[in-house]
Amino acid sequence: MRALAGADIDGDGDTDLVITQNGGSPLVLKNNGGNRRSSVRLSLRGLADNRSGIGSKVEVFAGAIRQKWEVPSSSGYLGQNALEVLAGINQAREADVARMLWPTGVVQDEVQLSARRRHVIQEIDRRGSSCPVVWVWNGEHYEFISDMIGPGIVGHWVAPGETNIPDPNEYLRIEGRHVKPRNGRLSFRFAEVMEELVYLDQIRLMSSLSRIRFA
């Protein structure tokens, strides 16, 4: 044997094997019967120069089942498995959650992915950021508005022996069409996605201008 690679060659929902040999023809070992149980196929599409999502970490949850891969799932001497992730989910009709950690640092969740289907997942255009983010209830769900307080970073290195002078005041304008009451109140969410420390001395809602003031 020279190399071994796995892929769903016949597209029936289970993994087959391809074996190359020294001085011999390649062999295909078909997995007949593995598709009696359900699976989901994930094909990742990254942004910018990593279109195949190489290096992405993928977790698939279905009931009590939890599995984890890194794209490509594995490789060896003169062989590499298919880039698509084929996740077995037993008898489940769908994967509850597929979670991608892209090489750009973006975490993305896709929910309720039907079994026995190929799902093309496009990386969302949301770069990892150390800035806090603001969400607002729009009547149906919390909608992402913007990140904030970028100029307010304390201790940011500028040059040898020199740090920044932070600007502690910032205004964020939110158009009224994005804001709907929830249980009789306007609901905003302020989140720190990178788990850094954020200090807020004061928050003001200026409703006549549809702005929130952070100070």
N, C-alpha and C positions, 0 to 999 in steps of 0.2 A: 504494500500500500504506500502511496506517495502523499496523498492529501485527502482530507475528508471535509465535506461541507453539507450543511443542512438547508433545505428550502422546500416549500410546498410546490413541487414541480407541476403536479397535475391539478392544482387549484381546488382540491377537495376538502381543505380545512384541516389537514394534518401535515406533519413534517416528514419529508422524504430525505434520503441521503444520496449524495453523489461521491463516489470514490474513484480517485485516479490511481493508476498502477504504474510501476516501473516496467516499461517494455510491454505493456498491455493496454487494452482499450478501457475507457472509463466504465464504471459500473453504476447503475442506478438501482437503489433499494427502495421500492415503493412501500409506503405505509398503508396497507389495506386494512381498514377497520378502525383506525384511530379516530376517524371522523364520526364514530357513533356518539361521541360526546361533543358538546358545543365548543366553539372557539370564536375569537374575534381577531381580525387581521388589521394591524395598524401600519399605515404608510405615512411616514413623517416628511413634511415639506418645510425646510427651514428658510429663513430670510437671508438676504445678503449673499455671502460667498459660501455658505454651508447649506446648500439646497437639499442635501440628503439627510441633514440632521445628525451627522456623525458625531458621536460623543454624548448624545442626549441620553438621559436616564429616564426610564419609563417604568411606572408602577401601574398594575391593573388590579382592581378590586372587584370581586363578584361574590356577594354573600360573605362567607368566612374565608374565601380564597384570596390570597394576596401574593402577587408575583412581581419580580423586578428584573429588568433587563438594562443593558447599555447597548446602544446602537453603534456598530453591529453587535449582535448578541454574542458572538465569539468568533475568533479567527485563530489560525494556526499556520504551520509551515505550508506555504503554497496553497492555502485554502482559506476561504472566508464565507461565513454563512450569509444568507439573504439579509438585506437591510430591513425588510419588513419584519415587524414583531407579530408572531402568531401565538396568541395566548389561549391556552385551554381553560375553559370555565365550567367544566363538568356538565351538568344538565341545565345550567342557568340560561335564560332567554336573552340576557344582555349583561354586559359588564356595567356595574354600577358607576365606576369612575375609572378613567384612564388619566394618570397624572404624568405630565412631561416636565422635566427640568432640562431646559435647552442649554447648550453651551454658552449662550449669551447671559445666563443667569435668570432668565424669565421662567417662572413657574406657571404652568397652564393645566387646567382641569377640563376634561370633556366627560360628560355624564350620559348615562343610559345609552350605551353603544350596543346596537342590536347584534346578536350572535349570528354566525354564519354569513358575515358580510365583511367587505373590505372598506375600511374607513380611512380616508385621506385627511390627515390633520395638518393644517397650515399653522405655522408658528404665528402667534398674535404679535402685532407690532407694538410691544410694550417693553421697552428696555428696562433692565434693572436700575433702580435709582435709590440713592440714600435719602431722598427728600420724602417727607410725609405726603400722603395723598388724601384727597377729599372726595367723598361720595355723598349723593343726595337721593332721597326717596322720590321717585318720579311718578308714583301712583301704582306701579307694577313691581318694581324692584329697585335696588340701590344702583345708581348710575355713576360711573366714574366721571369726575369733572376735571381734575387737574392735580399735579403735584404742587407743593408749596414750600415756602420758607427757604428756598435755595440760597438767598443772600444772607440768611441769618446764621450760617454755620460759624461756630465758635472755635477758634484755634486752628483754622485752616492754614496750612503752610503756603507761604507766598515766595519767600526767598530765605537764604541762610540768616537766621536770627530775626526773621520777620514773619508775622502772622497777619491774617486779615482783620479788618475792622467790620464786624457784622452789622447789618442793617436789621433792627429788630421789628420793623413795621412792614406789613405787606397787606395788600388788598386783593381779594379775589371776587370778580364779578360773576354771578350765576344768573342766567336768564330765567325769568319767572316761569317759562314753559317747562323747565326741568324740575320745578319744585311743586310737590303736591302734599297735602296733609296725610298723615298716617295716625289713625286713632285721635284725630283732632289736633295734632301737633305737626310742625315741620320737623323732619328728621334728617340730620346730617351725621355722617361718620367720618372721623379723622383717624387715619391709620398710619402706623410706621412700619412699612413693609420689610425694612432691613433690620428691625429689632435694635435700632439705635435709640439713644436718649433724646427726647424732645421736651423742652420746657416752654410752657405757655403761661404767660402772666395774665393775659386777658383775651377774650374772644367777644366780638360784637357782631350782631346781625343788624345790618342797616337795611331794613325792608323797603324803604322808599326808593333805594337805589339798587335793590337786589344784590347787595354785596355783604360779604362777611369780612370783618376786620380782625386780623390777628396782630397782637402787639405783645 
